[in-house]
Amino acid sequence: MAVKTLRYVVLSTTAVLLTVAVAVFALTPKQSDAIQNKNQDITLEILRKLDRKHFVDLNIDDTLSARFLDNYLERLDPNKAFFYQSDINEFNQYRSILDDQLKNGDNSAGFVIYARFKQRLEERLQKVIDLLEDDSIVFDFSKKESINSDAENTDWLKSASAGDDYWRKRIKSFLLSQKLSEEEPGKARNQLVKRYSNQLSRVQKNSNDDVYEIYINAFAELYDPHTSYLAPRTAENFNINMSLSLEGIGAVLQTEDEYTKVVRLVTGGPAHKQGELRAADRITAVAQGDNGELVDVIGWRLDEVVSLIRGKKDSIVRLQVESSDPAQKGTKSIRIKRDKVKLEDQAAQKAIFTVKNNNEIFKVGVINIPAFYIDFQAYRERDPNYRSTTRDVLRLLNELETEGVDGIVLDLRNNGGGSLQEATTLTDLFIDKGPVVQIGKGDANSTTRSRYEAHYRGPLVVMINRLSASASEIFAGAIQDYKRGLIVGSQSFGKGTVQSLTPLDSRGDLKITESKFYRVSGDSTQHRGIIPDISFPELLNNEIIGESSYETALVWSKTKPVAYSQYLPISKVLAPLTERHNKRIAKDPDFIHLTEQQSLLDQFTDRTIISLNEKVRLKEKSEFEKATLQLENKRRGSKGLEKYNSYDELKSSNEKRNLENAAKAGTTVIDTKEDAMLREAGYILKDFTELLSRSVKSKVAVTTN
């Protein structure tokens, strides 16, 4: 199911609320007119700027009006937990007129709908709290019943009684999950009471600015997921984040339904160094210090969650998260020391390992590039020793060549991007003068170029995965188009758009997508990302991670190619390379394990009908644990390792390894022994070099168009 919520933050950015924000509507006519006039000016200015600047030209017509209404309703009530079908029927009067209202700067429909949402939410949460506080109500976990977790494919509540039944099952599902996690029943009920009481207490604190921001962004994100209106408070937090002036944990967060989800970790940040938090984990509670009480944050606004997470350098924050790792089901607590992201913690690293085939030793040089960074201040001050990705990689290349490596693997896995300038200059180390990336609308493009002769001309393999994004995709795309090296791994993120932040004369700011990145071949990196020449298995779910997970993401497209050079006859060697790779991984215990893990996860995580029967849930849990244990022991047996006697022993070993990894995280050590994918990239590099030596008779590039 595609991700519906489209705002995200890095470290400490604020985003719009989605599920429980409500406004105070007890306004005098004079106050109401003032709000409408203020919002009218903002709306008209937003429409003008979107029309002039956005990459996409949308027709503001009845079709868009219907999409706008649906998107707004989904933003307010993504789980279809509060509105009744009768409410939706009533709101359908706006289905073909919201476009006309927008053109007049009229936002009144948004406030009318929100008022109903506020009413329904307050009524429902109070009933839920009353139910939970009634000790005479006992939940029977022996009954055969279930709940559908797929809101996208369910109907709106038919009536108040249907809502009662839905919420009874929702509460029952939570309590059963807590029971299976050996949580004390009374504590679990109290946790829910506190959660919904907190939501109710915050309901009355929301402003009309908040309501307007939700409403207008339900429209803005129809253009694309990265276009949004930032009210003054949101803009302030966004600017704080962009300057990295506040300490935090170093994570990209977004709201998904009622949860705060981790999109990715900032390389070199506190969470990355700690080692336990993962992409797609969902934060359910936050505590301050080692002894602070966990505050339930399900249903909170993203900026409110972020305000709890960030804090003074060296202070402790504890996160309770629902793990995205199916082998670590349930919630876990993660302790992180807050800090700033330091440039040196994002620096490129190197390592060397050898692969052997047919008694031949091949020396592989590895350069891990966690981010595309540059010390802008030192660069502007003309410091001759300023740090940057390109300068660090150049130094590492020289060191590796001195150490006699036979080829280079550039590891861009989990590299979320960074400086476009660095993506260009890094490419410049591997190709001669020529275009690197096009930026623009269709045919009206500007081209960023490399300016020097290539520094390294030896064999090259570039590794990517689903978390390789933006600048990583520009670099990998250029290497692939120039046929300068081989791309291996899994499909990248697909973030191929350019945003700018424009202050509004009326109030606030507008973040707007103005252009796309295009490869020299004319293909965009948007949505599709980079497709590797040789694919590796990937446990990250593309449906919940990546640009394509956003329903309004701009589509992949092409523009005219530019003149560029191709260096190597990769098409001639790709088939035998892939054949050798497939033969090797068919016998490799780690790759076999990854493939079988994928199948197991698909089987157990694609379920949308959740049983509320304790015996059924226990059986499902036992089956999953048994299958997980069997897969791991199969892998260990193939590698001559001692097998685990139980799932608990496996889980304990994983937790111990996570702690060990946390202790090592942020150091300059690259795992060349246990990283099966890196090891296989080394074998591919060796085969690549061997096969090319048979095909390439000269290093003269062939010019193409």
C-alpha positions in Angstrom: 0.0 0.0 0.0 1.4 3.4 -1.0 2.5 5.8 1.7 -0.2 8.6 1.9 1.6 11.1 4.2 4.0 13.2 2.3 5.8 15.5 4.7 9.2 14.5 6.0 11.9 16.1 8.2 15.6 15.8 8.8 16.7 16.0 12.4 14.2 18.6 13.6 12.0 19.9 10.9 8.3 20.4 11.6 5.6 19.1 9.3 1.9 19.4 9.1 -0.4 17.4 11.4 -2.5 14.7 9.8 -4.8 12.9 12.2 -5.7 14.6 15.4 -5.2 18.3 14.9 -8.3 20.3 15.4 -9.1 24.0 15.5 -11.1 26.2 17.8 -14.1 27.4 15.8 -15.7 29.5 18.4 -15.1 32.7 16.5 -16.9 36.0 16.2 -18.0 37.0 12.7 -15.3 39.7 12.7 -12.6 37.1 13.6 -13.9 34.7 11.0 -13.7 37.4 8.3 -10.1 38.3 9.3 -9.0 34.6 9.0 -10.8 34.2 5.7 -9.2 37.4 4.2 -5.7 36.4 5.4 -6.0 32.9 4.0 -7.5 34.2 0.8 -4.4 36.3 0.1 -2.1 33.3 0.8 -4.2 30.9 -1.3 -4.2 33.2 -4.3 -0.4 33.8 -4.0 0.2 30.1 -3.8 -1.8 29.4 -6.9 0.1 32.1 -8.8 3.5 30.7 -7.8 2.5 27.1 -8.6 1.3 28.2 -12.0 4.4 30.0 -12.8 7.1 27.9 -11.2 6.1 24.3 -10.7 7.5 21.6 -13.0 4.0 20.3 -13.6 1.2 22.2 -15.1 -2.0 21.1 -13.4 -5.4 22.0 -14.6 -7.4 23.3 -11.7 -10.7 21.8 -12.8 -13.5 19.5 -11.6 -11.2 16.4 -11.8 -8.6 18.0 -9.6 -11.4 19.2 -7.3 -12.5 15.6 -6.7 -8.9 14.6 -6.0 -8.4 17.5 -3.6 -11.5 16.5 -1.6 -10.4 12.9 -1.4 -6.9 13.8 -0.4 -8.1 16.3 2.3 -10.4 13.7 3.8 -7.6 11.1 3.8 -5.2 13.6 5.4 -7.7 14.2 8.2 -8.8 10.6 8.7 -6.3 8.2 7.0 -7.6 5.1 8.9 -11.3 5.9 8.2 -11.8 5.8 12.0 -13.8 9.0 12.7 -16.0 10.1 9.7 -19.2 8.3 8.9 -20.4 7.5 5.4 -23.1 10.1 6.0 -20.5 12.8 6.5 -18.7 11.8 3.3 -22.0 11.9 1.4 -22.6 15.4 2.7 -19.1 16.5 1.8 -19.6 15.3 -1.8 -21.4 18.6 -2.4 -17.9 20.1 -2.6 -16.6 17.5 -5.1 -16.8 19.7 -8.1 -16.6 23.2 -6.6 -13.3 23.2 -4.6 -11.5 24.2 -7.7 -13.7 27.2 -8.2 -13.4 28.2 -4.5 -9.6 27.9 -4.8 -9.5 30.3 -7.7 -11.4 32.9 -5.5 -9.1 32.2 -2.5 -12.1 30.7 -0.7 -11.1 28.1 1.9 -14.4 27.9 3.8 -15.2 24.3 2.7 -11.9 23.2 4.4 -13.0 24.7 7.7 -16.5 23.3 7.5 -15.2 19.8 6.9 -12.6 20.2 9.7 -15.2 21.3 12.1 -17.1 18.0 11.5 -13.9 16.1 11.9 -13.2 17.8 15.2 -16.7 16.9 16.4 -16.4 13.3 15.4 -12.9 12.9 16.9 -13.8 14.4 20.2 -16.9 12.2 20.5 -15.1 9.1 19.5 -12.1 9.5 21.8 -14.2 10.3 24.8 -16.2 7.1 24.2 -13.0 5.1 23.8 -11.6 6.5 27.1 -14.8 5.7 28.9 -14.7 2.2 27.6 -11.1 1.7 28.7 -11.7 3.1 32.1 -14.7 0.8 32.7 -13.2 -2.3 34.5 -16.4 -4.2 33.9 -15.7 -4.4 30.2 -13.5 -7.5 29.5 -12.0 -8.3 26.1 -12.5 -12.0 25.1 -9.4 -13.2 23.2 -10.9 -16.6 22.6 -13.5 -15.4 20.1 -12.9 -15.9 16.4 -12.9 -12.4 15.0 -10.5 -10.2 13.1 -9.8 -6.6 12.0 -8.8 -5.3 8.6 -5.7 -3.2 8.8 -5.9 -2.1 5.1 -7.8 1.3 5.4 -7.3 2.0 1.7 -9.5 -0.9 0.8 -12.2 -0.5 3.5 -15.3 1.6 3.5 -16.1 4.6 5.7 -17.9 3.8 8.9 -21.6 3.2 8.2 -22.9 4.5 11.6 -22.0 5.2 15.2 -22.6 1.6 16.1 -20.2 0.5 13.3 -17.7 2.9 14.8 -18.2 1.4 18.2 -17.4 -2.1 16.8 -14.4 -0.9 14.8 -12.9 0.8 17.8 -13.6 -2.2 20.1 -11.6 -4.3 17.7 -8.9 -1.8 17.3 -8.4 -1.6 21.1 -8.6 -5.4 21.4 -5.9 -5.8 18.8 -3.6 -3.5 20.7 -4.3 -5.2 24.0 -3.7 -8.6 22.5 -0.4 -7.5 21.0 0.7 -6.2 24.4 -0.4 -9.4 26.1 1.6 -11.5 23.6 4.5 -9.2 24.5 3.9 -10.1 28.2 2.7 -6.6 29.0 0.6 -6.3 32.2 -3.1 -5.9 31.0 -3.8 -2.9 33.3 -0.7 -1.1 32.2 -1.7 -1.6 28.5 -5.2 -0.1 29.1 -3.7 2.8 31.0 -1.3 3.4 28.2 -4.2 3.8 25.8 -6.2 6.0 28.2 -3.2 8.3 28.4 -2.7 8.3 24.6 -6.3 9.3 23.8 -6.5 11.7 26.8 -3.4 13.5 25.5 -4.9 13.8 22.0 -8.1 15.3 23.5 -6.2 17.8 25.6 -4.3 19.0 22.5 -7.4 19.2 20.4 -8.3 22.6 21.8 -4.8 24.0 21.5 -4.7 23.9 17.7 -5.0 27.1 15.7 -6.9 28.0 12.6 -3.5 28.4 10.9 -2.9 24.7 11.5 -6.3 23.9 9.9 -5.4 26.1 6.9 -2.0 24.5 6.5 -3.5 21.0 6.4 -6.2 22.1 3.9 -3.9 24.0 1.4 -1.3 21.2 1.6 -3.9 18.6 0.7 -4.1 20.7 -2.5 -0.3 21.4 -2.9 0.7 17.8 -2.7 -1.4 17.0 -5.7 1.4 18.6 -7.6 4.0 16.3 -6.0 5.0 15.1 -2.6 7.8 17.7 -2.0 5.6 20.8 -2.7 4.1 22.3 0.4 3.0 25.5 2.1 5.0 26.2 5.3 3.1 28.3 7.9 5.4 30.6 9.9 6.0 28.1 12.7 6.6 25.3 10.2 9.0 27.5 8.2 10.9 28.4 11.4 11.5 24.8 12.2 12.4 24.0 8.6 15.1 26.8 8.6 16.4 25.6 11.9 16.8 22.1 10.5 18.5 23.3 7.3 21.1 25.1 9.3 21.7 22.0 11.5 21.9 24.4 14.4 20.1 22.2 16.9 21.2 18.9 18.3 19.1 15.8 17.7 19.5 12.1 16.7 20.1 12.5 13.0 17.1 10.9 11.3 14.8 11.7 8.5 11.3 11.3 9.8 7.8 11.5 8.3 4.2 11.0 9.5 2.5 7.9 8.2 -1.1 7.6 9.3 -0.9 8.0 13.1 2.8 7.1 13.4 6.1 8.9 13.1 8.2 6.7 10.8 12.0 6.7 10.2 12.7 7.3 6.5 16.4 7.1 6.8 19.3 7.9 9.1 21.7 10.7 8.6 25.1 9.2 8.1 27.4 10.0 10.9 24.6 11.2 13.1 23.9 9.9 16.6 21.2 7.3 15.6 23.5 6.0 12.8 26.4 5.6 15.3 24.2 4.0 17.9 23.3 1.4 15.3 19.9 0.1 16.4 17.4 2.4 14.7 16.4 1.4 11.2 14.6 2.8 8.2 10.9 2.1 8.4 10.9 1.8 12.2 7.9 3.5 13.8 8.5 5.7 16.9 5.7 5.1 19.4 7.0 6.8 22.5 9.8 9.2 23.6 11.5 9.6 27.0 14.1 12.1 28.3 17.2 10.8 30.0 17.7 7.3 31.4 14.9 7.5 33.9 12.3 9.8 32.2 8.8 8.5 31.7 8.0 7.3 28.1 5.5 9.7 26.5 3.2 8.0 24.0 3.4 9.9 20.7 1.1 7.9 18.4 -1.3 10.4 16.8 1.0 13.4 17.6 1.9 16.1 15.1 5.4 15.5 13.6 6.8 18.8 15.0 5.6 17.9 18.5 7.4 14.5 18.2 10.5 16.2 16.9 10.5 18.7 19.8 10.7 15.8 22.2 13.5 14.1 20.3 15.8 17.0 19.9 17.6 18.6 22.8 21.0 19.6 24.2 24.2 18.0 23.0 25.2 14.9 25.1 21.8 14.6 26.7 20.0 11.2 26.4 16.8 10.5 24.6 15.0 7.1 24.7 12.8 6.0 21.8 10.3 3.2 22.0 9.9 1.8 18.4 8.0 -0.8 16.5 10.8 -2.5 14.7 10.7 -2.8 10.9 12.8 -6.0 11.2 10.3 -8.9 11.2 12.9 -11.0 13.0 12.7 -8.5 15.9 8.9 -8.3 16.2 7.3 -6.1 18.8 8.6 -2.9 20.4 12.1 -2.1 21.7 13.7 0.7 23.5 16.7 2.5 22.0 19.0 4.8 24.0 20.6 7.6 21.9 23.0 10.4 23.0 22.1 13.6 21.2 24.8 15.3 19.2 25.4 17.4 16.1 26.2 15.7 12.8 29.9 16.2 12.3 31.5 16.4 8.9 34.3 14.0 9.8 31.7 11.4 10.8 30.4 11.5 7.2 33.8 11.2 5.6 34.6 8.6 3.0 36.5 5.5 4.2 38.6 2.8 2.5 39.5 -0.8 2.9 41.1 -3.6 1.0 40.2 -7.3 0.7 41.1 -10.1 -1.7 39.0 -12.5 -3.7 40.3 -15.8 -5.1 39.1 -17.6 -8.2 41.0 -20.3 -10.2 44.0 -19.8 -7.9 44.2 -16.1 -8.9 44.3 -13.4 -6.2 42.5 -10.2 -7.0 43.0 -7.2 -4.7 39.8 -5.2 -4.2 39.9 -1.6 -3.0 36.7 -0.4 -1.3 35.7 3.2 -0.8 32.6 3.8 1.3 30.9 7.1 0.6 28.2 7.7 3.3 27.1 11.2 2.0 28.0 13.9 -0.6 29.4 16.5 1.8 31.4 19.7 1.6 32.6 22.1 4.3 30.9 25.2 2.6 32.3 27.6 5.2 35.9 26.6 4.7 35.3 26.4 0.9 33.9 30.0 0.9 36.9 31.2 3.0 39.2 29.7 0.4 40.8 27.3 2.9 43.1 25.1 0.8 42.5 22.1 3.2 38.7 22.2 3.1 36.9 18.8 3.4 34.7 17.4 0.7 33.6 14.0 -0.7 35.7 14.5 -3.8 38.9 15.6 -2.1 38.6 12.7 0.4 37.9 10.2 -2.4 40.8 11.5 -4.4 43.2 11.0 -1.5 41.8 7.5 -0.9 42.1 6.6 -4.6 45.8 7.6 -4.5 46.4 5.5 -1.4 44.7 2.5 -2.8 46.6 2.7 -6.1 49.8 3.0 -4.1 48.8 -0.2 -2.2 48.4 -2.0 -5.5 44.7 -2.7 -5.8 43.5 -4.3 -9.0 40.1 -2.4 -9.0 37.8 -0.2 -7.0 34.3 -0.8 -5.5 32.6 2.5 -4.6 29.9 1.7 -2.0 27.0 4.2 -2.1 24.6 2.0 -0.2 22.4 4.1 2.2 23.9 7.3 0.8 20.9 9.7 0.8 22.7 12.3 -1.3 23.8 15.8 -0.4 25.7 18.4 -2.5 25.0 18.4 -6.2 28.4 20.1 -6.7 30.1 17.1 -5.1 28.2 14.6 -7.2 29.5 16.4 -10.3 33.1 16.7 -9.1 33.2 13.1 -7.9 32.1 12.0 -11.3 34.9 14.1 -12.7 37.5 11.8 -11.0 36.3 8.9 -13.2 35.4 10.4 -16.6 37.0 13.0 -18.9 35.5 16.4 -19.6 31.8 16.1 -20.4 28.2 16.5 -19.2 27.2 14.9 -15.9 23.6 15.8 -15.3 20.8 17.9 -16.9 18.5 20.0 -14.8 15.3 21.5 -16.1 11.9 21.2 -17.6 11.7 18.9 -20.6 13.9 20.4 -23.3 14.6 23.6 -21.4 17.6 22.1 -19.6 20.9 23.3 -18.2 23.8 20.9 -18.0 26.3 20.5 -15.2 29.7 19.3 -16.6 32.9 17.7 -15.4 35.9 20.0 -16.2 39.0 17.8 -15.9 40.6 14.7 -17.3 39.7 11.5 -15.4 42.0 10.7 -12.4 41.2 7.0 -12.1 40.8 4.9 -15.2 40.9 1.4 -13.7 38.1 -1.2 -13.2 35.1 0.2 -11.3 32.0 -1.2 -9.6 29.5 1.1 -7.9 27.1 -0.4 -5.3 23.7 1.1 -4.6 20.5 0.1 -2.7 17.0 1.5 -2.1 18.4 4.1 0.3 20.8 5.5 -2.3 19.2 8.8 -3.3 19.5 12.1 -5.1 23.2 12.9 -5.5 24.0 9.2 -5.3 21.7 8.6 -8.2 23.2 11.4 -10.3 26.7 9.9 -9.9 25.6 6.3 -10.4 23.5 7.3 -13.4 26.4 9.1 -15.1 28.8 6.1 -14.5 26.2 3.8 -16.0 25.4 6.1 -19.0 29.1 6.6 -19.8 29.6 2.8 -19.4 32.5 3.8 -17.2 31.8 1.1 -14.6 29.3 -1.5 -13.5 26.3 -0.7 -11.2 25.4 -3.5 -8.8 22.8 -3.8 -5.9 19.2 -2.9 -5.9 16.9 -0.2 -7.4 17.7 3.2 -5.9 15.3 5.6 -4.1 14.2 7.6 -7.2 14.4 11.2 -5.8 15.0 13.1 -9.0 13.5 16.5 -8.4 14.8 19.9 -7.4 13.0 22.1 -4.8 13.3 25.8 -3.9 12.0 27.6 -0.8 10.2 30.9 -1.7 8.9 33.4 0.9 5.3 34.4 0.4 4.4 38.1 0.5 1.2 37.1 2.4 2.6 34.9 5.1 4.8 31.8 5.4 6.9 30.1 2.7 6.2 27.8 -0.3 8.5 24.8 -1.0 8.1 24.1 -4.7 9.4 21.5 -7.1 10.8 23.5 -10.0 12.7 21.0 -12.1 13.9 17.4 -12.6 17.3 15.8 -12.8 17.9 14.1 -16.1 20.8 11.8 -17.0 23.0 12.5 -20.0 21.1 9.7 -21.8 17.9 11.8 -21.3 16.4 9.4 -18.7 15.2 11.1 -15.5 16.3 9.6 -12.1 12.8 10.5 -10.8 10.6 7.7 -9.5 12.4 4.9 -11.3 15.8 5.6 -9.8 18.8 3.7 -11.0 18.3 0.2 -12.2 21.5 -1.8 -11.5 23.3 -3.8 -14.2 23.4 -6.8 -11.8 20.7 -7.0 -9.1 21.1 -8.1 -5.5 18.3 -9.1 -3.2 16.9 -6.3 -1.0 15.0 -6.7 2.3 13.8 -3.1 2.2 10.2 -2.9 1.0 9.9 -0.7 -2.1 6.2 -0.1 -1.4 7.0 1.8 1.8 10.4 3.2 1.1 11.4 5.2 -2.0 9.9 7.9 -4.2 7.5 5.5 -5.8 5.8 4.9 -2.4 4.3 8.4 -2.7 1.1 8.4 -4.6 1.6 11.9 -6.1 5.3 11.4 -6.9 6.2 12.8 -10.3 6.5 10.1 -13.0 9.6 9.0 -14.8 10.2 10.8 -18.0 12.8 11.4 -20.7 14.3 14.5 -22.3 16.8 14.9 -25.2 20.1 13.2 -24.6 23.3 15.3 -24.8 26.6 14.4 -26.5 28.7 12.2 -24.2 31.2 9.4 -24.4 31.0 5.7 -23.7 34.1 4.0 -22.4 33.6 0.2 -22.1 31.8 -2.4 -24.1 29.7 -3.4 -21.0 26.9 -4.8 -23.1 29.3 -7.4 -24.5 30.4 -8.7 -21.1 27.1 -8.3 -19.1 25.6 -11.7 -20.0 28.6 -13.8 -19.0 29.1 -11.5 -15.9 25.5 -12.1 -14.8 25.8 -15.9 -15.5 28.9 -16.1 -13.3 27.2 -14.1 -10.6 24.1 -16.2 -10.6 26.1 -19.4 -10.4 28.1 -18.1 -7.5 25.1 -16.8 -5.4 23.2 -20.0 -6.1 25.7 -21.7 -3.8 26.4 -18.8 -1.4 24.7 -19.4 1.9 24.2 -15.7 2.6 22.6 -14.9 -0.7 20.4 -18.0 -0.5 19.4 -16.8 3.0 18.5 -13.3 1.8 16.3 -14.7 -1.0 14.5 -17.1 1.3 14.1 -14.3 3.9 12.4 -12.2 1.2 9.9 -15.0 0.5 9.2 -15.5 4.2 8.7 -11.8 4.9 6.3 -11.5 2.0 4.3 -14.4 3.3 4.0 -13.0 6.9 3.9 -9.2 6.4 1.5 -8.9 3.5 -1.5 -10.0 5.7 -4.1 -7.3 6.1 -6.7 -9.3 8.1 -5.4 -9.5 11.7 -6.8 -12.2 13.9 -8.0 -11.1 17.4 -7.9 -14.7 18.6 -5.1 -15.4 21.0 -4.6 -19.0 20.0 -4.4 -18.0 16.3 -2.0 -15.2 17.0 0.2 -17.5 19.1 0.2 -20.1 16.3 1.2 -17.4 13.7 3.9 -16.1 16.0 5.2 -19.7 16.6 5.2 -20.5 12.8 7.1 -17.3 12.0 9.7 -17.9 14.7 10.1 -21.5 13.6 10.6 -20.6 10.0 13.0 -17.8 10.9 15.1 -20.2 13.0 15.1 -22.9 10.3 16.4 -20.4 7.7 19.1 -19.1 10.0 20.3 -22.6 11.0 20.3 -23.6 7.3 22.6 -20.7 6.6 24.8 -21.4 9.6 25.0 -25.1 8.7 26.2 -24.3 5.2 28.9 -22.1 6.6 30.0 -24.6 9.2 28.8 -22.5 12.1 27.1 -23.8 15.3 23.3 -23.8 15.0 20.9 -22.1 17.4 18.8 -24.3 19.7 15.9 -21.9 19.9 14.4 -18.7 18.5 15.1 -17.0 21.8 18.8 -17.9 21.4 18.8 -16.5 17.9 17.0 -13.3 19.0 19.5 -12.8 21.9 22.4 -13.3 19.5 20.9 -10.7 17.1 20.5 -8.2 20.0 24.1 -8.8 21.1 25.3 -8.2 17.6 23.3 -5.0 17.3 25.0 -3.7 20.5 28.4 -4.7 19.1 27.6 -2.9 15.8 26.4 0.1 17.8 29.8 0.2 19.6 31.6 0.1 16.2 29.3 2.4 14.3 30.9 5.7 13.1 34.4 4.2 13.1 36.5 3.8 10.0 36.1 0.0 9.9 34.5 -1.4 6.8 33.2 -5.0 7.3 34.9 -6.9 4.5 34.3 -10.4 6.0 30.6 -10.5 6.9 29.2 -8.2 4.3 28.1 -10.8 1.7 27.0 -8.1 -0.9 30.4 -6.3 -0.7 32.2 -9.6 -1.0 30.1 -10.5 -4.1 30.8 -7.0 -5.6 34.5 -7.9 -5.3 34.0 -11.1 -7.3 32.0 -9.2 -9.9 34.8 -6.7 -10.1 37.3 -9.4 -10.7 35.2 -11.1 -13.4 34.5 -7.6 -15.0 38.2 -6.9 -15.2 39.0 -10.3 -16.7 36.2 -10.2 -19.3 37.0 -6.6 -20.3 40.6 -7.5 -20.8 39.5 -9.9 -23.5 37.2 -7.3 -25.2 38.9 -3.9 -24.8 41.9 -3.4 -27.1 42.3 0.3 -26.4 41.0 2.9 -23.9 39.8 5.3 -26.5 36.2 6.5 -25.8 33.5 6.3 -28.5 31.5 9.5 -28.9 27.7 9.0 -28.9 24.6 11.1 -29.0 
